[in-house]
Amino acid sequence: MVIELKKSIDAGKVFFGIKQNMKNIDKIEKVFLTMDVREEVVKIFEDKAIDFEFLDIPKEEVAEKLELGFFCEVFGVRRK
């Protein structure tokens, strides 16, 4: 999943963070949460019946693998 996410970032098709994802939820195809995401974030997505998938790595490792200069726990991939 990280490889798919990296390709989407390179293509400019990713929303970072809970606020941007909620603001653009109608444009999102998939939502990915890091394995160490805060429970309140998971609850927000569950309450709004938004499907999401967990990445099998923590946000620090995601930032390293995706070569981000920041930590992020929510990634939304834009529809094509």
N, C-alpha and C positions, 0 to 999 in steps of 0.2 A: 504494500500500500504506500510506503514511503516513496518508492520510485514513481508511482502514478502521481502522487502529490507533488513531487519535484518537477515533473513534466508540466503539470498544471500551473505551478508557480512560474516556471520559465515562460509559459504562454500567457501569463497575466490573467489567469482565470481563478484566482483564489482570494477569498475574503478572510482576513485574519482577525481573530478575537470574537468574543461573544457579541459585542455591540454591533460590529459590522455585519456579522452573520444574521442577527435578528433584524437589522435594518434592511437587508437585502434577501430575506428568506425566500421570497417568491422567485428569485433568480438562481437559486442554488439547487444543484443536482444531488450532491452528497455532502454530508457533514462528518468530519473526523475529529475525534477527541483523543487527547493523549491519555495514557493509562493512569496518570496522576492528576487528572482534571479534578477540580473542586466539585464536591457533591451538589452545591447549589447550582452550578452550571448544568450538570446532568439533569437536575430537577426541572430547570427551565425548559429544556428540550422535551423532557417527558410530559410536562404539563401542557405543552403546546402540540403534542403528538407529532413531533418532528423526528424522523428517522435519523439515526447517527450510527457510526461505527467507531469502535475503540481501536486506536493504534496500540501495538504491543510494546511500545517504548515510552519512557517519560519525556517531558517537554525539553529537558536539557539535551537529551540525545537527539530528539527531533530537530532542534535548532542547529546542532552540529552537523547532522546528516544532510539537512536542507541548506546548509551554509547561510543561516539567518543570523543577523546581529542582535537578535532578541529572542526571548522565550515566549511561546504562544501555546495555548492548550486547546484552541478551537480553530479549525480550518474548514472553510466552506468552499467547495468546488462549483464554480459557475456552470450552468447548462451550456451546451455547445451551440 
